[in-house]
Amino acid sequence: MVLVGVEVFAVAIAAGWALAGIFELGDTVGHVLMGLFSLLALYIMVQLWQRATSIEPIR
């Protein structure tokens, strides 16, 4: 779970940085995009955590 979490957040931050750089949106918009994509990554991680623990519960 830790490895997947780090990868999901890394992709979210890199995607925000890349989109802001490609379209020359500036630093502020880049940080906003990174934040929005990180929230999406957090949602994905919560869903993955719930599905993983429903199959194999933590004791």
Backbone bond lengths (Angstrom), bond angles and torsions (degrees), N, CA, C in turn:
res aa  C-N    CA-C-N  psi(-1)  N-CA   C-N-CA  omega(-1)  CA-C   N-CA-C  phi
1 M - - - 1.446 - - 1.533 110.64 -
2 V 1.311 116.69 -36.53 1.460 119.58 -178.96 1.527 110.38 -66.42
3 L 1.307 116.76 -44.14 1.463 120.60 179.98 1.523 111.09 -62.20
4 V 1.317 116.80 -45.72 1.470 120.45 179.22 1.524 110.26 -63.97
5 G 1.331 116.98 -40.23 1.456 120.27 179.25 1.513 113.01 -62.34
6 V 1.310 116.74 -43.79 1.461 120.84 178.77 1.524 110.17 -64.39
7 E 1.314 117.34 -41.01 1.462 120.21 -179.79 1.525 111.59 -66.12
8 V 1.333 117.13 -41.30 1.465 120.40 -179.57 1.529 110.45 -64.61
9 F 1.322 117.28 -45.32 1.464 119.52 178.98 1.528 111.87 -67.89
10 A 1.317 118.09 -35.58 1.464 120.54 177.85 1.529 110.76 -64.53
11 V 1.316 116.41 -41.62 1.469 120.12 178.26 1.526 110.23 -65.62
12 A 1.331 117.30 -39.49 1.468 120.48 -179.79 1.521 110.93 -63.30
13 I 1.313 116.86 -45.91 1.466 120.02 -179.24 1.527 111.01 -68.77
14 A 1.321 116.93 -40.69 1.464 120.18 179.14 1.523 111.46 -65.79
15 A 1.322 117.18 -36.71 1.469 120.22 179.61 1.525 110.75 -66.36
16 G 1.319 117.68 -42.94 1.464 120.21 177.28 1.513 112.07 -62.90
17 W 1.330 116.09 -43.26 1.463 120.74 178.65 1.532 110.97 -63.67
18 A 1.341 116.28 -43.45 1.465 120.65 -177.06 1.526 111.61 -67.47
19 L 1.326 117.07 -44.30 1.468 119.61 179.79 1.527 111.23 -63.55
20 A 1.322 116.73 -41.28 1.470 119.44 178.16 1.527 110.66 -65.37
21 G 1.323 117.07 -35.68 1.462 119.55 179.32 1.514 113.17 -73.09
22 I 1.326 116.77 -41.40 1.466 120.04 -178.63 1.522 111.29 -64.09
23 F 1.331 116.26 -43.38 1.462 120.37 -176.58 1.530 112.74 -94.54
24 E 1.342 117.53 8.14 1.459 123.79 178.41 1.525 111.59 49.10
25 L 1.342 115.46 55.87 1.457 121.39 -175.91 1.526 113.16 -90.27
26 G 1.298 117.77 -12.28 1.462 120.72 179.15 1.518 112.34 96.23
27 D 1.325 114.10 169.63 1.459 120.15 -175.90 1.524 112.84 -69.18
28 T 1.314 116.95 -41.09 1.463 119.94 -176.55 1.525 110.99 -63.90
29 V 1.303 117.11 -46.90 1.471 120.35 178.76 1.524 109.92 -65.82
30 G 1.311 117.07 -35.91 1.460 120.82 176.65 1.517 111.72 -61.44
31 H 1.326 116.90 -43.14 1.463 120.07 178.35 1.524 111.29 -67.12
32 V 1.325 116.76 -36.87 1.470 120.09 177.25 1.523 109.99 -65.03
33 L 1.326 117.10 -43.93 1.466 120.02 178.00 1.520 111.44 -62.78
34 M 1.322 117.09 -41.10 1.465 120.25 177.28 1.522 110.80 -61.33
35 G 1.333 116.48 -40.36 1.461 120.48 178.34 1.519 112.25 -65.75
36 L 1.324 116.62 -43.77 1.470 120.10 178.94 1.524 111.50 -64.65
37 F 1.318 115.84 -43.77 1.463 118.72 178.98 1.528 111.51 -67.59
38 S 1.327 117.05 -30.87 1.464 119.78 176.76 1.526 110.97 -68.82
39 L 1.327 117.17 -36.31 1.465 119.67 174.89 1.522 111.01 -64.17
40 L 1.320 116.54 -39.83 1.466 120.20 175.85 1.524 110.32 -64.27
41 A 1.316 117.21 -40.03 1.470 121.09 177.44 1.521 110.85 -64.17
42 L 1.330 117.43 -38.24 1.460 121.01 177.14 1.524 110.62 -62.78
43 Y 1.319 117.20 -42.56 1.466 121.23 177.53 1.531 110.57 -61.62
44 I 1.317 116.72 -43.73 1.464 120.81 178.77 1.521 110.52 -62.16
45 M 1.334 117.00 -41.48 1.462 120.47 179.97 1.520 112.18 -66.33
46 V 1.333 117.87 -38.26 1.466 120.46 177.63 1.521 109.95 -64.29
47 Q 1.319 117.08 -42.64 1.462 120.42 178.61 1.527 110.83 -63.26
48 L 1.312 117.22 -42.70 1.464 121.00 178.66 1.519 110.72 -63.76
49 W 1.338 116.94 -42.38 1.464 121.64 179.28 1.526 110.45 -60.87
50 Q 1.337 116.91 -45.49 1.465 120.50 -179.74 1.521 111.58 -63.65
51 R 1.300 117.21 -42.66 1.471 120.04 179.34 1.518 111.63 -67.43
52 A 1.322 116.82 -39.92 1.469 120.12 -179.29 1.523 110.78 -67.30
53 T 1.330 117.93 -41.68 1.458 120.04 -179.21 1.527 112.59 -75.35
54 S 1.326 117.65 -20.62 1.464 118.89 176.20 1.535 110.19 -74.02
55 I 1.317 117.18 -29.26 1.469 120.94 178.71 1.523 110.68 -82.06
56 E 1.333 115.85 -45.19 1.461 120.26 179.85 1.526 108.24 -132.76
57 P 1.338 116.97 96.02 1.466 119.91 -176.07 1.521 113.30 -64.99
58 I 1.320 114.96 150.09 1.467 121.30 176.29 1.517 108.13 -85.42
59 R 1.330 118.03 130.69 1.459 120.86 -178.81 1.476 111.06 -117.19
